[in-house]
Amino acid sequence: MKSDQVNVRYIVEDVDASIEFYTKHLGFTLGINASPAFADVTRGNLRLLLSGRKSSGGSPMPDGTLPFPGGWNRIELVVKDLASEVAQLKANGLHFRNEILPGPAGSQILLIDPSGNLIELFQPKEMYAKHST
């Protein structure tokens, strides 16, 4: 594991579907594949841990609460041309929670993975681009 690597865990319903989603559509590379329990995919310094129900990350808490996918926490992927990226992903049948939203530092949209987890695609405004890479 690299010292500058960032690990993020996503609880997923289907590890194989998640592997396909992240590697086929978002440029991640498959590392460990222990499906159906677990897999990891990487993109740059980001290692995304895909934890299914049979993994330790998907295990119930002592009070019986089960971890579940979705919510509003998300990873952010910086893209150069948000509109064309969104058009390509929609052409591939992927789904979004919203439409492109402009903001003071750039524009964003929320892509939904097969388990309902969010991925923010973000295009920084030119003046902020050097700080987002």
N, C-alpha and C positions, 0 to 999 in steps of 0.2 A: 504494500500500500504506500502510495506517495505521501510525503509529509504535508503537501499543500492540497491534497485531495479533500473534497467535501462530500460527505455521505448523507443522503437523505433517504428515509424509509417511507415508502408508500404501501399501505395495505391494499391488496388487490383481490378481486374475486376469482380471476383466472390468470394464472402466471403465464401460460403460453400465449394467450391473447395480448397480454401486456408486453411480452417480449417482442411479438410481431409489431405492435403499435409503435413502440419506442425505436426499434431498429429500422423498420421499414419507412416510417414517416418523419422521424425527428433526428435521424443521423446518429443514434446511439450504437455502441458496439456491445455485443453480448460477452459477458465474462463467465461467471458461474451459472450453470443451468441445473438446478435441483428441482425442477418442476415435478409435481404440482405444488410443492411447498415453497420454493424460493428461487429467485434468480437475481443477478445484478447486471446492470447495463451501465456503460460509461459514455460520457461525452466531455472531452476536455478534462478538467479537474473535478467534474461532477460524477459521482458514483451513485446511481439510483438503486436502492434495495427494494426489490419487488417481493413483498411478503404475502403469501397466500395463507389460507386458514390453517394449513398443516405446519406452518413455520412457527418458530418461537415468538416472532413478532406479531403473529395473528392469534396467539393464545389468549384465553380469557384471563381477566384480572382476578385477584382473589375474591372479589365480590360478585363475580360472574359476568361483569361487563365485557362485551366483545369489542375489540378494535374494529372499526369499519372505515371503508374508503369514502372519499368525498370531502365535503366541508369547503372551507375557503382558503386554507393554507395551500401554497403552491410553489413550484419552482418557476423561475423566469428564464426564458431563453431569448437572447438578443438576436434579432434578425435585421438584415440590411434593407429588405423591401417587404414590409408587412402585408401590403395589399396583394402582391403576387404570391406570397407564401400562403395566405389565407385562401386565395382562389385555388391553388394547387391542392391544398388539404381538403377543401370542400369537394373538389373534383374527384378526390379519392374516397369520398363518402364519410369523412370525419365530421364531427359535430362540435359546435361552439355554444357557450353559455350566453354570449352576447355578441354585439357587433363591435367593430373597431371603435375605440374611444380615444379621442385626442386628450392630451394632458400637457401640463407645463413643461415636462421633460421629454415628452414623446408620445407615441400612440401604443395602445395595447389591446389585446383581445384574449379571452379565456377559452382555450381548447380543452375538451373533455376526453380523458382516456377511457378505455373500455370499462373501468370500474367506477367511474365518476370522479376521479381525481382531476385536479385542474393543472394546466400548464399555461402560464402566461407567456404569450409571444409579445415581445416588446421591441419597437423600433425607436431608438432615441433620436431626439432632434439633433441636428448637426452640431450645435454648440455643446451638447452633452455627450456625444458619441465617444469621445476620447476617454471618458470616465466610466463607460459601460462595458468596455471590452476586457 
